[in-house]
Amino acid sequence: NGVVRNSFLGAGAVVDGLVEGSVIFPDVVVGKDAVVYNSVVMNGNRIAPRAQLFRTLALPFAAEATKNAYNIGENCSIGQKHSAATNFDHSSQIREGLTVLGLDVEVPRGLTVSAGCLLGAGVNAQAFKGIKEVRKGTTVRWNTDQ
């Protein structure tokens, strides 16, 4: 039901939003009215309705979750369409506006993750309690379960 332009879709990917200039791996869901632009979204990620990913590398989501649960929440904004941001901690790897979501990352509804950010493996939605924005170039490594 979605729109796909200049992109590659893996088997079993479901797109109900807009995917442009991106690579979508198998078993990825892009919810209604979500936007994925110039990004790579690897296996198992579930992008909720009205979420936006720009210039983002989302590593696989393999954690246990129900089929209708989203690990990238509604109305999230991740990355930016045009940015030259560099990550403060990993400036030679994460630069030119790239945003990276590590393995099994959960992004809560409504969170803004700016360009050049790194959310480390296993960071869950509880880690962002009370936070509305992850500022440009920031690295988030911790998880409340650890």
C-alpha positions, 0 to 999 in steps of 0.5 A: 500500500506504500510508495517505493522509489529507487530502492531495494526491498528484501523478501517479506518487507511490508511498506505502507509508507514512503521508501525512497533511495533506501535498502530495506532488508527482509522482514522489515515493516514500514508503517502507514505514513512513515518515511524512510529516505536514503537509509538502510534498514536491516532485518526485523525492524518495525517502523511505526506509522508517521515515523521518519528516518533520514540517512539512517543505518538501522542494524537488525532488530532480533529481540523478542517482540510481538508481530504488531509491536514497533521498535521505532515508535510513532512520530519519531524523527531520526536523522536529517535529510541534509546535514554534515553532522559528525559523531563526537565519539566516532568521528571517523566512522559516523560522519556526513550526517549519518545516524546509526541505530545499533542491534536491537535498539528501541526508539520510543514514540515521539523521540527526535534523534538528530543527525550524527548520532549513535544509539548503541546495541540494546538501548531500549525505550526506557533509556529515553524516559523524560527525553524528547531529543537526542542532540546532534553528534551524541552517542547513547550507550547505556541501557536501563537493564544493565 
